[in-house]
């Protein structure tokens, strides 16, 4: 497993759970997705909810990205304050935040999502500035959105919006996040192509009256793996900047593309159970999990921290359970013998977005601390 000396801890002065980011890998992941968008002539509007950091967002801007997706109006304010002026809030509009919406719409190009004519009606009453809107389409995730064959509901939204000249119809938006639970690349392909076909039909049905509308799609698995985007005009993946074990497990990335690892102090060992206790629990990782190749559910793979980051995992040692502050590692014999109390081990997380959100900050391998939007 490598040498569990204090090399990684001393380099970063690690004494508590610390989220490490390999900036070089993250930038390579951004370049990969940006170049893919260019190759397919797609608008690239990455979802910034994964890094949630204005400092990390500069990595996108440095390669020419100037459009963003976020998950809340608070997040839109956070990034707008650092010069992002073309933002889509990819969450069904919360009409109670009308003051925030008006404030943002006055300053930036803001796009919102509608899933009902009721929301349009309520928002229209108090809207002060022009704003773009997408109709959210549910292509199978069954979380939010209008089903693609429900033309009556779509027409109700459009008819209500047409009453207010401040509302500008941008097109149809979908997040087929059920690809995250796909068990194979073929399943991801099936979901992606079925969804694209449904969205293309919708666009074709409405573009006579709305010739400038677009189709916006976004999920890391399909954007990472697929090369057919026929019918789409924009992609909005987010997790790809860091990737994680959930993405690795469904085939979206290789282990060497994962750009985040949690550094956790070893605080105890149990000889009988061959378990290592780390300082690093649900409050640090969240309790999102992944399924290992043997079918066992886990919360992270153990990696050896080294001078340049971390080694690839041997997949023999993994985080088997999490409580609030505790993490339990089921350790290989080799790891159990080498790991000492006071050492620091690395953990590749199951879900990087949630881990970043839990931690509130992360550190590059060069030692730079990057803050995250405060909840």
TALINNOR-V613090 format. One record per residue. RES is the residue in three letters. PHI is phi in degrees with one decimal (NA if undefined). BURIAL is 1 if it has 24 or more other C-alpha atoms within 12 Angstrom, else 0. D_FIRST is the distance of its C-alpha to the first C-alpha in whole Angstrom. Layout:
# TALINNOR-V613090
res=RES phi=PHI burial=BURIAL d_first=D_FIRST
res=RES phi=PHI burial=BURIAL d_first=D_FIRST
This chain:
# TALINNOR-V613090
res=UNK phi=NA burial=1 d_first=0
res=UNK phi=100.4 burial=1 d_first=4
res=UNK phi=-97.9 burial=1 d_first=7
res=UNK phi=-88.8 burial=1 d_first=8
res=UNK phi=-82.4 burial=1 d_first=12
res=UNK phi=-98.1 burial=1 d_first=14
res=UNK phi=-57.3 burial=1 d_first=14
res=UNK phi=-62.2 burial=1 d_first=14
res=UNK phi=-64.5 burial=1 d_first=17
res=UNK phi=-68.1 burial=0 d_first=19
res=UNK phi=-61.3 burial=1 d_first=19
res=UNK phi=-103.6 burial=1 d_first=20
res=UNK phi=55.0 burial=0 d_first=22
res=UNK phi=-83.3 burial=1 d_first=20
res=UNK phi=-127.6 burial=1 d_first=21
res=UNK phi=-136.8 burial=1 d_first=22
res=UNK phi=-51.9 burial=1 d_first=20
res=UNK phi=-135.2 burial=1 d_first=20
res=UNK phi=-85.8 burial=1 d_first=20
res=UNK phi=-102.8 burial=1 d_first=19
res=UNK phi=-123.7 burial=1 d_first=21
res=UNK phi=-85.1 burial=1 d_first=20
res=UNK phi=-59.2 burial=1 d_first=24
res=UNK phi=-61.1 burial=1 d_first=23
res=UNK phi=-63.8 burial=1 d_first=22
res=UNK phi=-59.8 burial=1 d_first=24
res=UNK phi=-67.6 burial=1 d_first=27
res=UNK phi=-63.1 burial=1 d_first=26
res=UNK phi=-65.2 burial=1 d_first=26
res=UNK phi=-64.0 burial=1 d_first=30
res=UNK phi=-60.9 burial=1 d_first=31
res=UNK phi=-57.7 burial=1 d_first=30
res=UNK phi=-73.6 burial=1 d_first=32
res=UNK phi=-63.0 burial=1 d_first=35
res=UNK phi=-66.3 burial=0 d_first=35
res=UNK phi=-64.8 burial=1 d_first=35
res=UNK phi=-60.4 burial=1 d_first=38
res=UNK phi=-62.2 burial=0 d_first=40
res=UNK phi=-61.2 burial=0 d_first=40
res=UNK phi=-98.4 burial=0 d_first=41
res=UNK phi=56.8 burial=0 d_first=44
res=UNK phi=-109.6 burial=1 d_first=42
res=UNK phi=-68.0 burial=1 d_first=43
res=UNK phi=-107.0 burial=1 d_first=39
res=UNK phi=-126.8 burial=1 d_first=39
res=UNK phi=-63.4 burial=1 d_first=36
res=UNK phi=-83.9 burial=1 d_first=35
res=UNK phi=-90.7 burial=1 d_first=34
res=UNK phi=-71.8 burial=1 d_first=33
res=UNK phi=-74.2 burial=1 d_first=29
res=UNK phi=-77.3 burial=1 d_first=29
res=UNK phi=51.2 burial=1 d_first=32
res=UNK phi=-135.4 burial=1 d_first=33
res=UNK phi=-67.9 burial=1 d_first=35
res=UNK phi=-67.5 burial=1 d_first=33
res=UNK phi=-67.2 burial=1 d_first=31
res=UNK phi=-62.4 burial=1 d_first=34
res=UNK phi=-64.8 burial=1 d_first=35
res=UNK phi=-62.8 burial=1 d_first=32
res=UNK phi=-68.2 burial=1 d_first=34
res=UNK phi=-62.4 burial=1 d_first=38
res=UNK phi=-64.3 burial=0 d_first=36
res=UNK phi=-109.6 burial=0 d_first=36
res=UNK phi=97.1 burial=0 d_first=40
res=UNK phi=-77.8 burial=1 d_first=39
res=UNK phi=-133.1 burial=1 d_first=42
res=UNK phi=-124.2 burial=1 d_first=42
res=UNK phi=-137.0 burial=1 d_first=40
res=UNK phi=-115.6 burial=1 d_first=39
res=UNK phi=-136.3 burial=1 d_first=39
res=UNK phi=-110.7 burial=1 d_first=39
res=UNK phi=-157.4 burial=1 d_first=41
res=UNK phi=-71.5 burial=1 d_first=44
res=UNK phi=-62.2 burial=1 d_first=43
res=UNK phi=-68.1 burial=1 d_first=40
res=UNK phi=-62.3 burial=1 d_first=43
res=UNK phi=-60.6 burial=1 d_first=44
res=UNK phi=-59.4 burial=1 d_first=41
res=UNK phi=-78.9 burial=1 d_first=40
res=UNK phi=-61.8 burial=1 d_first=44
res=UNK phi=-66.0 burial=0 d_first=44
res=UNK phi=-113.7 burial=0 d_first=42
res=UNK phi=98.3 burial=0 d_first=44
res=UNK phi=-76.9 burial=1 d_first=43
res=UNK phi=-120.7 burial=1 d_first=46
res=UNK phi=-140.8 burial=1 d_first=46
res=UNK phi=-129.4 burial=1 d_first=44
res=UNK phi=-105.6 burial=1 d_first=44
res=UNK phi=-92.0 burial=1 d_first=43
res=UNK phi=-87.2 burial=1 d_first=42
res=UNK phi=-153.8 burial=1 d_first=43
res=UNK phi=-52.0 burial=1 d_first=46
res=UNK phi=-57.8 burial=1 d_first=48
res=UNK phi=-95.2 burial=1 d_first=49
res=UNK phi=-65.1 burial=1 d_first=53
res=UNK phi=-69.3 burial=0 d_first=52
res=UNK phi=-96.7 burial=0 d_first=51
res=UNK phi=-57.9 burial=1 d_first=54
res=UNK phi=-64.1 burial=0 d_first=54
res=UNK phi=-64.7 burial=1 d_first=51
res=UNK phi=-61.2 burial=1 d_first=51
res=UNK phi=-63.0 burial=1 d_first=55
res=UNK phi=-63.1 burial=1 d_first=53
res=UNK phi=-69.5 burial=1 d_first=50
res=UNK phi=-64.3 burial=1 d_first=53
res=UNK phi=-71.6 burial=0 d_first=55
res=UNK phi=-105.9 burial=0 d_first=52
res=UNK phi=-134.0 burial=1 d_first=50
res=UNK phi=-79.2 burial=1 d_first=50
res=UNK phi=-114.2 burial=1 d_first=49
res=UNK phi=-116.3 burial=1 d_first=48
res=UNK phi=-126.2 burial=1 d_first=48
res=UNK phi=-115.6 burial=1 d_first=48
res=UNK phi=-114.6 burial=1 d_first=51
res=UNK phi=-125.5 burial=1 d_first=50
res=UNK phi=-159.9 burial=1 d_first=54
res=UNK phi=-72.7 burial=1 d_first=57
res=UNK phi=-61.7 burial=0 d_first=58
res=UNK phi=-63.8 burial=1 d_first=55
res=UNK phi=-61.5 burial=1 d_first=57
res=UNK phi=-61.7 burial=1 d_first=60
res=UNK phi=-66.3 burial=0 d_first=59
res=UNK phi=-70.9 burial=1 d_first=57
res=UNK phi=-58.7 burial=1 d_first=60
res=UNK phi=-60.3 burial=0 d_first=62
res=UNK phi=-122.6 burial=0 d_first=60
res=UNK phi=-73.2 burial=1 d_first=59
res=UNK phi=-107.4 burial=0 d_first=60
res=UNK phi=-132.6 burial=1 d_first=58
res=UNK phi=-59.3 burial=1 d_first=57
res=UNK phi=-150.1 burial=1 d_first=54
res=UNK phi=-85.6 burial=1 d_first=52
res=UNK phi=-140.7 burial=1 d_first=51
res=UNK phi=-108.9 burial=1 d_first=49
res=UNK phi=-94.7 burial=1 d_first=50
res=UNK phi=-77.6 burial=1 d_first=47
res=UNK phi=-111.5 burial=1 d_first=46
res=UNK phi=-94.5 burial=1 d_first=45
res=UNK phi=-96.8 burial=1 d_first=43
res=UNK phi=140.3 burial=1 d_first=42
res=UNK phi=-73.1 burial=1 d_first=39
res=UNK phi=62.0 burial=0 d_first=42
res=UNK phi=-113.9 burial=0 d_first=41
res=UNK phi=-156.1 burial=1 d_first=44
res=UNK phi=117.5 burial=1 d_first=46
res=UNK phi=-97.5 burial=1 d_first=49
res=UNK phi=-67.2 burial=1 d_first=49
res=UNK phi=-64.3 burial=1 d_first=50
res=UNK phi=-100.7 burial=0 d_first=53
res=UNK phi=-90.8 burial=0 d_first=55
res=UNK phi=-64.9 burial=0 d_first=57
res=UNK phi=-60.6 burial=0 d_first=59
res=UNK phi=-67.0 burial=0 d_first=57
res=UNK phi=-63.4 burial=1 d_first=56
res=UNK phi=-63.2 burial=1 d_first=59
res=UNK phi=-61.7 burial=0 d_first=60
res=UNK phi=-63.0 burial=1 d_first=57
res=UNK phi=-66.6 burial=1 d_first=59
res=UNK phi=-65.1 burial=0 d_first=62
res=UNK phi=-68.4 burial=1 d_first=62
res=UNK phi=-66.0 burial=1 d_first=60
res=UNK phi=-66.7 burial=0 d_first=63
res=UNK phi=-76.6 burial=0 d_first=65
res=UNK phi=-124.1 burial=1 d_first=63
res=UNK phi=-73.4 burial=0 d_first=63
res=UNK phi=-84.3 burial=1 d_first=60
res=UNK phi=-94.7 burial=1 d_first=58
res=UNK phi=-112.9 burial=1 d_first=57
res=UNK phi=-73.8 burial=1 d_first=55
res=UNK phi=-97.3 burial=1 d_first=52
res=UNK phi=140.2 burial=1 d_first=51
res=UNK phi=-113.5 burial=1 d_first=48
res=UNK phi=-127.4 burial=1 d_first=45
res=UNK phi=-141.5 burial=1 d_first=42
res=UNK phi=-127.2 burial=1 d_first=39
res=UNK phi=-89.4 burial=1 d_first=38
res=UNK phi=-72.6 burial=1 d_first=35
res=UNK phi=-68.3 burial=1 d_first=35
res=UNK phi=-64.5 burial=1 d_first=33
res=UNK phi=-63.2 burial=1 d_first=30
res=UNK phi=-99.5 burial=1 d_first=30
res=UNK phi=-65.1 burial=1 d_first=30
res=UNK phi=-100.0 burial=1 d_first=29
res=UNK phi=-161.7 burial=0 d_first=29
res=UNK phi=-62.2 burial=1 d_first=30
res=UNK phi=-63.1 burial=0 d_first=33
res=UNK phi=-68.5 burial=0 d_first=34
res=UNK phi=-60.8 burial=1 d_first=33
res=UNK phi=-59.9 burial=1 d_first=36
res=UNK phi=-62.8 burial=1 d_first=38
res=UNK phi=-62.5 burial=1 d_first=38
res=UNK phi=-61.5 burial=1 d_first=38
res=UNK phi=-70.7 burial=1 d_first=41
res=UNK phi=-63.6 burial=1 d_first=43
res=UNK phi=-65.3 burial=1 d_first=43
res=UNK phi=-58.1 burial=1 d_first=44
res=UNK phi=-62.6 burial=0 d_first=47
res=UNK phi=-63.0 burial=1 d_first=48
res=UNK phi=-71.2 burial=1 d_first=48
res=UNK phi=-63.9 burial=1 d_first=49
res=UNK phi=-61.8 burial=0 d_first=52
res=UNK phi=-61.8 burial=1 d_first=52
res=UNK phi=-59.6 burial=1 d_first=53
res=UNK phi=-61.8 burial=0 d_first=55
res=UNK phi=-70.4 burial=0 d_first=57
res=UNK phi=-111.5 burial=1 d_first=58
res=UNK phi=-72.2 burial=0 d_first=57
res=UNK phi=-63.1 burial=0 d_first=61
res=UNK phi=-87.8 burial=0 d_first=62
res=UNK phi=-132.5 burial=0 d_first=59
res=UNK phi=-64.8 burial=0 d_first=58
res=UNK phi=-99.0 burial=0 d_first=55
res=UNK phi=-69.2 burial=1 d_first=53
res=UNK phi=-125.3 burial=1 d_first=49
res=UNK phi=-110.9 burial=1 d_first=47
res=UNK phi=-115.7 burial=1 d_first=43
res=UNK phi=-126.9 burial=1 d_first=40
res=UNK phi=-171.8 burial=1 d_first=37
res=UNK phi=-157.0 burial=1 d_first=34
res=UNK phi=-60.9 burial=1 d_first=30
res=UNK phi=-58.1 burial=1 d_first=30
res=UNK phi=-70.9 burial=1 d_first=33
res=UNK phi=-66.4 burial=1 d_first=33
res=UNK phi=-75.8 burial=1 d_first=30
res=UNK phi=-101.2 burial=1 d_first=31
res=UNK phi=-87.8 burial=1 d_first=34
res=UNK phi=-127.3 burial=0 d_first=37
res=UNK phi=-114.5 burial=1 d_first=40
res=UNK phi=-123.8 burial=1 d_first=41
res=UNK phi=-58.7 burial=1 d_first=45
res=UNK phi=102.0 burial=1 d_first=47
res=UNK phi=-91.8 burial=1 d_first=44
res=UNK phi=-120.1 burial=1 d_first=45
res=UNK phi=-148.6 burial=1 d_first=42
res=UNK phi=-122.0 burial=1 d_first=39
res=UNK phi=-133.8 burial=1 d_first=37
res=UNK phi=-67.9 burial=1 d_first=33
res=UNK phi=-129.4 burial=1 d_first=31
res=UNK phi=-62.6 burial=1 d_first=28
res=UNK phi=-56.0 burial=1 d_first=27
res=UNK phi=-60.4 burial=1 d_first=26
res=UNK phi=-112.7 burial=1 d_first=23
res=UNK phi=55.4 burial=1 d_first=22
res=UNK phi=-175.9 burial=1 d_first=20
res=UNK phi=-74.4 burial=1 d_first=19
res=UNK phi=-63.5 burial=1 d_first=22
res=UNK phi=-68.9 burial=1 d_first=23
res=UNK phi=-61.4 burial=1 d_first=20
res=UNK phi=-65.9 burial=1 d_first=21
res=UNK phi=-90.8 burial=1 d_first=25
res=UNK phi=91.6 burial=1 d_first=24
res=UNK phi=-73.4 burial=1 d_first=25
res=UNK phi=-152.7 burial=1 d_first=22
res=UNK phi=-91.7 burial=1 d_first=19
res=UNK phi=-60.3 burial=1 d_first=16
res=UNK phi=-76.7 burial=1 d_first=16
res=UNK phi=-91.3 burial=1 d_first=19
res=UNK phi=-70.3 burial=1 d_first=18
res=UNK phi=-105.4 burial=1 d_first=19
res=UNK phi=-130.7 burial=1 d_first=19
res=UNK phi=-150.1 burial=1 d_first=16
res=UNK phi=-92.5 burial=1 d_first=17
res=UNK phi=-93.9 burial=1 d_first=15
res=UNK phi=-127.0 burial=1 d_first=16
res=UNK phi=-66.7 burial=1 d_first=17
res=UNK phi=-83.9 burial=1 d_first=15
res=UNK phi=-114.9 burial=1 d_first=19
res=UNK phi=-163.4 burial=1 d_first=19
res=UNK phi=-138.1 burial=1 d_first=17
res=UNK phi=-122.5 burial=0 d_first=19
res=UNK phi=-61.3 burial=0 d_first=18
res=UNK phi=-63.0 burial=0 d_first=21
res=UNK phi=-95.4 burial=0 d_first=19
res=UNK phi=53.0 burial=0 d_first=15
res=UNK phi=-116.7 burial=1 d_first=16
res=UNK phi=-114.4 burial=1 d_first=14
res=UNK phi=-100.6 burial=1 d_first=17
res=UNK phi=-114.6 burial=1 d_first=17
res=UNK phi=-83.1 burial=1 d_first=20
res=UNK phi=165.0 burial=1 d_first=20
res=UNK phi=-128.1 burial=1 d_first=22
res=UNK phi=-63.1 burial=1 d_first=25
res=UNK phi=-73.3 burial=0 d_first=27
res=UNK phi=-102.5 burial=1 d_first=24
res=UNK phi=-97.4 burial=1 d_first=22
res=UNK phi=72.5 burial=1 d_first=26
res=UNK phi=-113.6 burial=1 d_first=25
res=UNK phi=-69.3 burial=1 d_first=25
res=UNK phi=-129.6 burial=1 d_first=23
res=UNK phi=-139.8 burial=1 d_first=22
res=UNK phi=-106.3 burial=1 d_first=22
res=UNK phi=-70.6 burial=1 d_first=19
res=UNK phi=-63.2 burial=0 d_first=19
res=UNK phi=-89.8 burial=0 d_first=20
res=UNK phi=90.5 burial=0 d_first=23
res=UNK phi=-83.7 burial=0 d_first=21
res=UNK phi=-80.3 burial=1 d_first=21
res=UNK phi=-140.6 burial=1 d_first=19
res=UNK phi=-116.3 burial=1 d_first=19
res=UNK phi=170.4 burial=1 d_first=15
res=UNK phi=-101.4 burial=1 d_first=12
res=UNK phi=-86.2 burial=1 d_first=9
res=UNK phi=-128.8 burial=1 d_first=8
res=UNK phi=-85.3 burial=1 d_first=6
res=UNK phi=-75.2 burial=1 d_first=10
res=UNK phi=-138.9 burial=1 d_first=11
res=UNK phi=-63.1 burial=0 d_first=15
res=UNK phi=-105.1 burial=0 d_first=16
res=UNK phi=140.5 burial=1 d_first=14
res=UNK phi=-155.0 burial=1 d_first=11
res=UNK phi=-77.6 burial=1 d_first=8
res=UNK phi=-69.8 burial=1 d_first=9
res=UNK phi=-73.0 burial=1 d_first=8
res=UNK phi=-87.3 burial=0 d_first=7
res=UNK phi=67.4 burial=1 d_first=10
res=UNK phi=-93.9 burial=1 d_first=9
res=UNK phi=-117.9 burial=1 d_first=9
res=UNK phi=-149.8 burial=1 d_first=12
res=UNK phi=-80.6 burial=1 d_first=15
res=UNK phi=-93.9 burial=1 d_first=18
res=UNK phi=-157.1 burial=1 d_first=21
res=UNK phi=-134.1 burial=1 d_first=22
res=UNK phi=-117.4 burial=0 d_first=25
res=UNK phi=-59.6 burial=0 d_first=27
res=UNK phi=-112.8 burial=0 d_first=25
res=UNK phi=-90.0 burial=1 d_first=22
res=UNK phi=-125.6 burial=1 d_first=19
res=UNK phi=-111.1 burial=1 d_first=18
res=UNK phi=-100.8 burial=1 d_first=14
res=UNK phi=-81.5 burial=1 d_first=14
res=UNK phi=-104.8 burial=1 d_first=11
res=UNK phi=-68.0 burial=1 d_first=9
res=UNK phi=-58.6 burial=0 d_first=10
res=UNK phi=-63.9 burial=0 d_first=7
res=UNK phi=-64.8 burial=1 d_first=6
res=UNK phi=-60.7 burial=1 d_first=10
res=UNK phi=-69.4 burial=0 d_first=10
res=UNK phi=-82.3 burial=1 d_first=8
res=UNK phi=-73.6 burial=1 d_first=10
res=UNK phi=-119.3 burial=1 d_first=13
res=UNK phi=-58.9 burial=0 d_first=16
res=UNK phi=100.1 burial=1 d_first=17
res=UNK phi=-76.4 burial=1 d_first=14
res=UNK phi=-124.4 burial=1 d_first=13
res=UNK phi=-108.8 burial=1 d_first=11
res=UNK phi=-101.4 burial=1 d_first=11
res=UNK phi=-132.6 burial=1 d_first=13
res=UNK phi=-77.4 burial=1 d_first=14
res=UNK phi=-80.0 burial=1 d_first=18
res=UNK phi=-69.1 burial=1 d_first=20
res=UNK phi=-138.7 burial=1 d_first=23
res=UNK phi=-69.1 burial=1 d_first=23
res=UNK phi=-58.8 burial=1 d_first=27
res=UNK phi=-69.2 burial=1 d_first=27
res=UNK phi=-64.9 burial=1 d_first=24
res=UNK phi=-59.8 burial=1 d_first=26
res=UNK phi=-61.8 burial=1 d_first=29
res=UNK phi=-65.9 burial=1 d_first=28
res=UNK phi=-77.7 burial=1 d_first=26
res=UNK phi=79.1 burial=1 d_first=29
res=UNK phi=-169.0 burial=1 d_first=28
res=UNK phi=-148.8 burial=1 d_first=25
res=UNK phi=-123.0 burial=1 d_first=24
res=UNK phi=-74.5 burial=1 d_first=23
res=UNK phi=-67.1 burial=1 d_first=20
res=UNK phi=-82.2 burial=0 d_first=23
res=UNK phi=99.0 burial=1 d_first=24
res=UNK phi=-78.3 burial=0 d_first=27
res=UNK phi=-92.9 burial=0 d_first=28
res=UNK phi=-113.3 burial=1 d_first=29
res=UNK phi=-83.0 burial=1 d_first=31
res=UNK phi=-118.3 burial=1 d_first=32
res=UNK phi=-51.7 burial=1 d_first=35
res=UNK phi=-78.5 burial=0 d_first=36
res=UNK phi=-73.9 burial=0 d_first=37
